[in-house]
Amino acid sequence: MEIPRIISVDEHVVEPPDLWSSRLPEKYRERGPRVLRKKVKMGIIGGVFSFEVSEDDGVDCDVWYYDDLVYPFTRLSAAVGAEVVQNEPCTFDDILPGCYDQTARLADMDANHVEASICFPNILPRFCGQTFLEREDKELAMACITVYNDWMIDEWCAGAGYGRLIPMTIVPLWDVELAAKEIHRCAAKGSHSITFSESPVPLGLPSVHSGYWDPMFAACVETDTVVNMHIGSSSKMPSTAPDAPFIISSVLTFQNAMGSVLDYVFGGVFERFPDLRVAYSEGQAGWLPYILERADKLWEERLLDTTGFGSNLTVPPSTYMKQNVWYCVFDDETAMANRDVIGIDRLTFEVDYPHADSTFPHTKEVAERMAAKAGFNDFEAHRFFRGNAIELYKLDKYYGITK
């Protein structure tokens, strides 16, 4: 089977070292995000990675500084090109230029059979801008978000990158009205995709059940903006015990996406905003057939329940899971085998460049094996590897990408 040019809905950009230091207003530059090369020693204390920054003892490392934050650059955030991937200090000299340089990224995409990609933030902001939420000076934090969003739209996704690097912007999580305003501002500049937390509650923010986020969802509908939620964007990963090995969390990551989908559905978000589009990255979808079945059964059983155990939804919950939500897959044979239950039009594909799970530079071969094992026909292959992403993000309308 000939695999169509791939559109990857989940990749990351390593923020260039001068992204903020060369663009923030002068009054903020000594406190804003900046990179300094230091010596760093890393280890594990109580099952948690720790680090120590020094001037002369340890391994060369580019360290991010931002107000009270000290955050070393580690190889896990830019794993492509490494023979052995470990959580170890590294510098920008150690990673592939495609992690942060547009020209090099486009060349890597060409070599990897990828036409277009959507890039989440990576190191300093984290997956949905949690770093800016956590800083005390919100004026500086908002300035950092504005700089990032303008760089994303005007530089990373502009010029040769236009129509190939699709902009995804950050919102100020601490103020929903500011978030709605920033969505409108970025949409006017050409961005119709934001990154958001899979669950705001662990970040100390209101839940989607509360109605607090409705102004943001309204802004997304008004501007044709997709809400994207990456695994780990709640700054919390599922686990079974404090001393459980991390591989258990890695197996259970889908639980974050699964719980978030149920929050949006049973929280009535899609009833209030029927045109809202939500996408989950790295959450896989093999769990979805059971959730579709279980949610519908409970909804029907408790339809007339007035004791607080029922649901106020007017239609079966599976309706929204198949209408408003898209799911991202990079390695999920169970989802492929159950695509008729899930709906082939709900499934999208990711390359995850430059993280350790990335299929770069062998993505086409991986896609061919996936398609063959699943028994895709040409229509299914086109939908999964390309067409669904175009439909979800309206890439034909906004960026001229043909179906």
C-alpha positions as CSV (number, residue, x, y, z in Angstrom):
1,M,0.0,0.0,0.0
2,E,1.2,3.5,-0.8
3,I,1.1,5.6,2.3
4,P,0.0,9.2,1.7
5,R,2.1,12.1,2.8
6,I,1.6,12.0,6.6
7,I,0.2,14.8,8.7
8,S,1.4,14.4,12.3
9,V,-0.9,15.8,15.0
10,D,1.6,15.5,17.8
11,E,5.2,16.8,17.6
12,H,7.2,19.2,19.7
13,V,9.5,22.1,19.2
14,V,12.5,22.6,21.4
15,E,12.2,26.3,22.3
16,P,15.3,28.1,20.8
17,P,17.7,29.4,23.6
18,D,17.0,33.0,22.6
19,L,13.3,32.8,22.1
20,W,12.5,35.0,25.0
21,S,15.8,36.7,25.8
22,S,15.9,38.4,22.3
23,R,12.1,39.2,22.1
24,L,10.9,40.2,25.6
25,P,10.7,43.9,26.4
26,E,14.1,45.0,27.9
27,K,12.7,45.4,31.4
28,Y,11.9,41.7,31.6
29,R,15.0,40.1,30.0
30,E,17.1,39.6,33.2
31,R,14.2,37.7,34.8
32,G,12.5,36.1,31.7
33,P,13.4,32.7,30.3
34,R,17.0,32.5,29.2
35,V,19.6,29.7,28.7
36,L,23.0,29.6,30.5
37,R,25.5,26.8,30.0
38,K,26.4,25.2,33.4
39,K,27.7,22.0,34.8
40,V,24.9,19.7,36.1
41,K,24.9,16.5,38.1
42,M,21.8,14.4,38.0
43,G,20.7,11.4,40.1
44,I,17.7,9.7,41.6
45,I,16.6,10.4,45.2
46,G,13.6,8.5,46.5
47,G,12.7,7.4,43.0
48,V,12.7,11.0,41.8
49,F,15.2,12.6,39.4
50,S,17.2,15.4,41.1
51,F,19.9,17.7,39.8
52,E,22.6,20.0,41.0
53,V,23.9,23.0,39.1
54,S,27.5,23.9,39.5
55,E,30.1,26.0,37.8
56,D,32.8,23.4,37.5
57,D,31.5,19.9,38.6
58,G,29.3,17.7,36.4
59,V,28.3,17.5,32.8
60,D,27.8,20.4,30.4
61,C,24.2,21.3,30.3
62,D,22.1,24.2,28.9
63,V,20.0,25.3,31.9
64,W,16.8,27.4,31.6
65,Y,16.5,30.2,34.1
66,Y,13.2,32.1,34.6
67,D,12.6,34.1,37.8
68,D,12.9,31.5,40.6
69,L,12.9,28.5,38.1
70,V,16.1,26.6,37.4
71,Y,15.4,23.8,34.8
72,P,18.1,21.7,33.1
73,F,17.8,20.6,29.5
74,T,17.7,16.8,29.4
75,R,18.1,14.4,26.5
76,L,14.5,13.0,26.9
77,S,13.1,16.2,25.5
78,A,15.1,15.9,22.3
79,A,15.8,12.2,21.9
80,V,15.9,11.8,18.1
81,G,19.4,11.2,16.8
82,A,20.7,9.7,20.1
83,E,22.0,6.1,20.0
84,V,21.0,5.6,23.7
85,V,18.3,7.7,25.3
86,Q,18.7,8.5,28.9
87,N,17.5,11.2,31.3
88,E,20.8,13.0,31.2
89,P,22.0,16.6,30.9
90,C,22.5,17.9,27.4
91,T,23.1,21.1,25.4
92,F,21.8,22.4,22.2
93,D,25.1,21.2,20.6
94,D,24.1,17.6,21.4
95,I,20.7,17.6,19.7
96,L,19.5,17.5,16.0
97,P,19.1,21.1,14.7
98,G,15.6,20.0,13.5
99,C,14.5,20.1,17.1
100,Y,14.6,24.0,17.1
101,D,15.6,25.2,13.6
102,Q,12.8,25.6,11.0
103,T,14.9,24.8,8.0
104,A,16.3,21.7,9.5
105,R,12.9,20.6,10.8
106,L,11.4,20.9,7.3
107,A,14.3,18.8,5.9
108,D,13.7,16.1,8.5
109,M,10.0,16.1,7.7
110,D,10.8,15.6,4.0
111,A,13.1,12.7,4.8
112,N,10.4,11.2,7.0
113,H,7.4,11.3,4.6
114,V,5.7,14.0,6.6
115,E,3.9,16.9,4.9
116,A,2.7,18.8,7.9
117,S,3.0,18.7,11.7
118,I,1.5,20.4,14.7
119,C,4.0,21.2,17.5
120,F,3.3,21.3,21.2
121,P,5.6,23.3,23.5
122,N,8.3,21.2,25.1
123,I,10.8,22.1,27.8
124,L,10.5,25.5,29.3
125,P,6.7,26.0,29.0
126,R,5.9,22.3,29.4
127,F,3.0,20.8,27.4
128,C,0.3,23.5,28.1
129,G,2.2,26.4,29.6
130,Q,2.1,25.2,33.2
131,T,5.4,27.0,33.9
132,F,3.7,30.4,33.3
133,L,0.8,29.5,35.6
134,E,3.2,28.6,38.4
135,R,5.2,31.9,38.3
136,E,4.1,34.6,40.7
137,D,4.6,37.6,38.4
138,K,1.6,37.2,36.0
139,E,2.5,40.3,34.0
140,L,5.8,38.8,33.1
141,A,4.1,35.4,32.5
142,M,1.6,37.0,30.1
143,A,4.5,38.7,28.3
144,C,6.2,35.4,27.9
145,I,3.1,33.8,26.5
146,T,2.6,36.6,24.0
147,V,6.2,36.3,22.9
148,Y,5.9,32.5,22.4
149,N,2.7,32.8,20.5
150,D,4.0,35.5,18.2
151,W,7.1,33.5,17.6
152,M,5.1,30.3,16.9
153,I,2.8,32.1,14.3
154,D,5.2,34.7,12.8
155,E,8.4,32.7,12.7
156,W,8.2,28.9,13.4
157,C,5.1,28.5,11.2
158,A,5.7,31.3,8.7
159,G,7.8,31.6,5.5
160,A,8.9,28.2,4.3
161,G,7.0,26.6,7.2
162,Y,3.6,28.0,6.2
163,G,1.2,25.2,5.5
164,R,3.7,22.6,6.9
165,L,4.3,23.7,10.5
166,I,0.8,24.3,11.8
167,P,0.6,26.8,14.7
168,M,-0.4,25.8,18.2
169,T,-0.5,28.5,20.8
170,I,-0.6,28.8,24.6
171,V,-3.3,30.4,26.8
172,P,-2.9,32.1,30.2
173,L,-4.3,29.3,32.4
174,W,-4.8,31.6,35.5
175,D,-7.4,33.8,33.9
176,V,-10.2,32.5,31.6
177,E,-11.1,35.9,30.2
178,L,-7.5,36.6,29.3
179,A,-7.4,33.1,27.7
180,A,-10.4,33.9,25.6
181,K,-8.9,37.2,24.5
182,E,-5.6,35.5,23.6
183,I,-7.4,32.9,21.5
184,H,-9.1,35.7,19.5
185,R,-5.8,37.6,19.1
186,C,-4.0,34.5,17.9
187,A,-6.8,33.4,15.6
188,A,-6.7,36.9,13.9
189,K,-2.9,36.2,13.3
190,G,-3.6,32.7,11.8
191,S,-3.6,30.2,14.7
192,H,-6.6,28.0,15.2
193,S,-5.2,25.5,17.7
194,I,-4.4,25.8,21.4
195,T,-2.9,23.5,23.9
196,F,-4.8,23.0,27.2
197,S,-4.6,20.8,30.3
198,E,-6.2,17.4,30.1
199,S,-7.3,18.0,33.7
200,P,-7.0,21.5,35.2
201,V,-7.8,20.3,38.7
202,P,-4.3,18.9,39.6
203,L,-3.0,22.3,38.5
204,G,-5.1,24.0,41.2
205,L,-7.7,25.2,38.7
206,P,-11.4,24.8,38.3
207,S,-12.7,21.6,36.6
208,V,-14.5,21.6,33.3
209,H,-17.7,20.6,35.3
210,S,-17.7,24.0,37.0
211,G,-18.5,26.1,33.9
212,Y,-15.5,28.3,34.6
213,W,-13.9,27.5,31.3
214,D,-17.0,28.3,29.2
215,P,-15.7,31.7,28.0
216,M,-12.6,29.9,26.7
217,F,-14.7,27.2,24.9
218,A,-16.9,29.9,23.5
219,A,-13.9,31.7,22.1
220,C,-12.6,28.5,20.5
221,V,-16.0,27.9,18.8
222,E,-16.1,31.5,17.6
223,T,-12.6,31.4,16.1
224,D,-12.7,27.8,14.8
225,T,-10.0,26.8,17.3
226,V,-9.2,23.2,18.3
227,V,-8.6,22.4,22.0
228,N,-5.5,20.0,22.1
229,M,-4.6,18.1,25.3
230,H,-1.4,16.2,25.6
231,I,-0.8,13.3,28.0
232,G,1.0,14.8,31.0
233,S,-0.5,18.3,30.5
234,S,-2.1,18.0,34.0
235,S,1.4,17.7,35.5
236,K,0.2,14.4,36.9
237,M,0.7,10.8,35.6
238,P,-1.3,7.8,36.8
239,S,0.4,5.5,39.2
240,T,-0.4,2.7,41.6
241,A,1.9,3.5,44.5
242,P,4.6,6.0,45.4
243,D,7.3,3.4,44.9
244,A,5.9,1.8,41.8
245,P,8.3,1.8,38.8
246,F,7.7,4.4,36.1
247,I,6.9,1.8,33.6
248,I,3.6,1.3,35.3
249,S,2.8,5.0,34.7
250,S,3.9,4.6,31.1
251,V,1.4,1.7,30.5
252,L,-1.4,3.6,32.2
253,T,-1.0,7.0,30.5
254,F,-4.2,6.5,28.6
255,Q,-6.1,6.9,31.8
256,N,-5.5,10.6,31.7
257,A,-7.1,11.0,28.3
258,M,-9.9,8.6,29.2
259,G,-10.8,10.5,32.3
260,S,-10.6,13.8,30.5
261,V,-13.0,12.6,27.7
262,L,-15.5,11.6,30.4
263,D,-15.2,15.0,32.1
264,Y,-16.0,16.8,28.9
265,V,-18.9,14.5,27.9
266,F,-20.6,14.2,31.3
267,G,-19.7,17.8,32.2
268,G,-22.0,18.8,29.5
269,V,-19.3,20.8,27.6
270,F,-20.4,19.5,24.2
271,E,-24.1,20.1,24.9
272,R,-23.3,23.7,25.7
273,F,-20.8,23.9,22.8
274,P,-21.9,21.5,20.1
275,D,-19.3,22.8,17.6
276,L,-16.3,22.5,20.0
277,R,-13.5,20.2,18.7
278,V,-11.2,18.5,21.1
279,A,-8.1,16.4,20.3
280,Y,-6.1,14.1,22.6
281,S,-2.5,13.5,21.9
282,E,-0.6,10.4,22.9
283,G,-3.6,8.9,24.7
284,Q,-4.1,6.1,22.2
285,A,-7.7,4.7,21.6
286,G,-7.7,1.0,22.4
287,W,-9.6,1.7,25.6
288,L,-12.4,3.6,23.7
289,P,-14.7,0.7,22.7
290,Y,-15.4,-0.3,26.3
291,I,-15.9,3.4,27.4
292,L,-18.4,3.9,24.6
293,E,-20.3,0.9,25.7
294,R,-20.1,1.4,29.4
295,A,-21.0,5.1,29.3
296,D,-24.0,4.5,27.2
297,K,-25.3,1.7,29.4
298,L,-25.0,3.7,32.6
299,W,-26.6,6.8,30.9
300,E,-29.6,4.7,29.8
301,E,-29.9,2.9,33.2
302,R,-29.8,6.2,35.1
303,L,-31.6,8.4,32.7
304,L,-34.4,9.2,35.1
305,D,-32.2,9.1,38.2
306,T,-32.7,12.3,40.2
307,T,-30.5,11.3,43.2
308,G,-27.3,12.8,41.7
309,F,-26.0,9.5,40.3
310,G,-27.5,10.0,36.8
311,S,-26.7,12.3,33.9
312,N,-28.3,15.4,32.4
313,L,-27.2,14.5,28.9
314,T,-30.0,14.6,26.3
315,V,-28.4,12.0,24.0
316,P,-26.1,9.0,24.6
317,P,-22.6,10.0,25.7
318,S,-21.1,8.0,22.8
319,T,-22.6,10.6,20.5
320,Y,-20.1,13.2,21.7
321,M,-17.2,10.9,21.8
322,K,-17.8,10.2,18.1
323,Q,-18.7,13.7,17.1
324,N,-16.6,16.2,19.1
325,V,-13.5,14.2,20.0
326,W,-10.5,13.0,18.0
327,Y,-8.0,10.5,19.3
328,C,-4.3,10.2,18.4
329,V,-2.5,6.9,17.9
330,F,1.2,6.0,17.4
331,D,1.2,2.4,18.4
332,D,-2.2,0.9,19.2
333,E,-3.1,-2.4,17.5
334,T,-6.2,-2.8,19.6
335,A,-7.6,0.5,18.3
336,M,-6.8,-0.5,14.8
337,A,-8.6,-3.8,15.3
338,N,-11.6,-2.0,16.7
339,R,-11.7,0.9,14.2
340,D,-15.2,0.0,13.1
341,V,-16.4,0.5,16.6
342,I,-14.4,3.7,17.3
343,G,-14.9,5.1,13.8
344,I,-12.0,5.4,11.4
345,D,-12.8,9.2,11.1
346,R,-11.9,9.6,14.8
347,L,-8.3,8.4,14.6
348,T,-5.3,10.5,13.8
349,F,-1.6,9.7,13.6
350,E,1.5,11.2,15.3
351,V,5.3,11.1,14.8
352,D,6.2,12.6,18.2
353,Y,9.4,14.2,16.9
354,P,11.8,14.7,18.8
355,H,10.7,12.6,21.8
356,A,11.9,9.1,22.6
357,D,8.7,7.5,21.2
358,S,9.2,9.1,17.8
359,T,9.2,7.0,14.7
360,F,11.6,9.4,13.0
361,P,13.4,8.7,10.6
362,H,11.5,5.5,9.8
363,T,7.9,6.7,10.0
364,K,6.9,5.6,6.5
365,E,8.1,2.1,7.1
366,V,6.3,2.0,10.5
367,A,3.1,3.3,8.8
368,E,3.3,0.6,6.1
369,R,3.6,-2.1,8.8
370,M,0.7,-0.6,10.7
371,A,-1.5,-0.4,7.6
372,A,-0.7,-4.0,6.6
373,K,-1.2,-5.5,10.0
374,A,-4.6,-3.7,10.4
375,G,-5.7,-4.6,6.9
376,F,-6.4,-1.0,5.9
377,N,-7.9,-0.3,2.5
378,D,-6.8,2.9,0.6
379,F,-9.7,4.9,2.1
380,E,-8.8,4.0,5.7
381,A,-5.1,4.7,5.2
382,H,-5.8,8.1,3.7
383,R,-8.2,9.0,6.6
384,F,-5.9,7.8,9.3
385,F,-2.5,9.1,8.1
386,R,-3.8,12.4,6.6
387,G,-7.5,13.1,5.9
388,N,-8.8,13.1,9.5
389,A,-6.2,15.7,10.5
390,I,-7.1,17.9,7.6
391,E,-10.8,17.7,8.6
392,L,-10.1,18.2,12.3
393,Y,-7.9,21.3,12.0
394,K,-9.5,22.5,8.7
395,L,-6.1,22.6,7.2
396,D,-7.5,23.0,3.7
397,K,-9.4,26.1,4.7
398,Y,-6.7,27.8,6.7
399,Y,-3.4,26.5,5.4
400,G,-4.1,25.4,1.8
401,I,-3.4,21.7,2.4
402,T,-5.2,19.6,-0.1
403,K,-7.1,16.4,0.9
